[in-house]
Amino acid sequence: SASTPVNGHVLIVVAGGSYLVCWADSGVIYGQWVSPAGSLNGTAFAISGATTQARDFNLAASGTQVLVTWSGGGSYRPVVYGQLLTTSGLAGGTITIDDNGLASDNPIAIASDGTDFLVVFPDEVGPVDSRIWQLVGRRVSAGGATYNVLSTSNLPTGPFTNNAAATAALVDSTNQSGVLLT
């Protein structure tokens, strides 16, 4: 059965000539492909399972592929998950992008260079509940492999305290470089 958005959080991305509309309901992220003319392609489908307790989701397109990311796995120790999709449906299983047992991992920013994806999120680095954070960047390949690419603990400013208000990621596909904005 189709679900309806909760709290108005709906995201839309263009991939493969169609639109993917995503929303969350009761801890599950749903998607629906829509044609450029506005007709539904197939039926709504679950992207995340209920066991991941999805929240704070985001998405980006890379040609005909989409990566949907979300945090989940508990109220204070979320894990960053991802799911690759094509217009044909889910492409493989759920990807664990970060699961170090430390807090936050949200908000999640995501961008694509046309092939791979850059996923950026704050992560607690001090003892649990220390409120000492760093920004982490992970590359997710078109095949679903993840690679560490960035940690602000390696930057001159080092980790920061208190909460990260927002993150954003941009990718320069011409020069194959990622840009992190906070």
N, C-alpha and C positions, 0 to 999 in steps of 0.2 A: 504494500500500500504506500501511497505517496505521503510524504511528511510536509509540514509547513515550517517556515523559518521561525526561530525563537529569537526574541529581542531584536528583530530586524537585521541580523547579520547575514547578508547575502553578498557573495563575491562572484564576479563574472570575468571570464578570460576567453580570448579567441585562439583557437588551435585547429589546424587542418580545415579551415574554412567554415567551422561551426563555433558556436558559443557553448561554453560549459558554465552552467549556473550551479553554484554550491551554497549550501546552508547547513546549519547544525540544529539538531533536535534531540533532546534527552541524551546528550553525550555521543551522538553518532553524526558524522558528516555525510550528507547526501549530495548527489550530483544529478544533473539532467542536461543532456545535450539538446541544443536548440539550433535550428537551421537559420541562415541569414534572413529568410522570409518570416521567421517567427514560429514555425511549426515545431512541435516536439519530435525529436528523433529517439524512438524507443521510449522506455519508461524510466522514472527516477530510480536510482540505485544507491546502495550504501557504499561509501568509500572507506570509512573507518568502521571497525567493529565496536560494539558496545563495551568490550573489555578494556579498550584503551581510554575510555572516559574523555573523549575528544573535546577540546576547547581551544580558543585562540588560534584558529586556523588561518592559513593564507595559501595562495596559489600563484603559479607563474607558468607561462607557456613557452615551449621551445619547438617551433615548427608544428609538428603534428602531435607532440607529446605535452602533457601537463604534469607538473609535480604539485600535489596538494600536501601541505605540511600542517601539523598540529601538535600541541602539547597535551599530555594526558598522563594517566597512570597514577593519579592521586592528587590531593588538593595542595600539598606543599612540596612534593618531590617529583615534579613532572618529568616525563621523558619526551624528547622531540621525535616524532614519527613522520614518515612520508609515505605517499602512495603515488606511483607513476600511473598515468592513464593515457590512452589513445582514444580516438573516436570509436574504436571497436570495443572499448571497455577497459577494465583494470589490466595493467601490464605487470604481472608478478605479484608477489605478496607485499605486506607492509614492511617498510624499511625503518630500522631503528637508526636515527641520525645522531642522537646523543642520549646516553643512559648512564651518567656517572653518579647517580644517586644524590646529587646536590640540587638545591632549590632553583626556582624561577623558570628558566628556559622559555620565557615569553616576555614581550611579544616577539614573534618570529617574523623576520623579513626574508624575502626570497626574490631572486632575479635569475635571468637566464642569458647566456651568451649565444643562444641559437642552437646549442647542442647540450651543454651541461647546465647545472643549476648551482647558484650560490645561496646557501641558507645561513642566516646570521641571527644570533640570539644572545641575550645576556645569560651568564651562568655563575652561580655562587662558587667561589674558589677558596674561601676561608672555611673554618669549621662550620658545621650545619648551623644555620640561623645567625651567622656572623655578619651578614649583610655586606660582605666584601665580594664584589662582582668583577667579572671580565666579560668582554664581548668575544664570542667564538664564531668563527666562520667555517662551514663545511661545504665542500664541493660534492654534489651528487651527480654521478655520471648518468648518461642516458640509459645505461644498463642497470642502474640502481646501486652501484658501488659508492661508498662515501670516503672522503679524504679530508684530513685536517688541513686548513689553509690559513687560519688566522686566530690569534689569541691576543687580546690587548695587553696581557701580561708581558708580551714581547715588545711592546711599544714603549717609548720613553715615559708616557704618562702612567703606565702600569695599571694594576687593578684600580677600581673606583669603589667608593662606599655609597650606601643608600641604594635606592632603586634606579634602574634604567627606565627613563620615561618612554623612550621609543627607539626603535632601530629601523634602518632602511638599507637596502642593498641595491646597487646598480652594477651592471656588467658592461664593459666596453668590448663588444665582440670583434671589433677591428683590431684592437691591440691585445686581445685575450687577457684583459686584466679586470679585477674586481675592485669595486669602490665601496667602502663602508661608511655610512652616515649615521651619526647618533644625535 
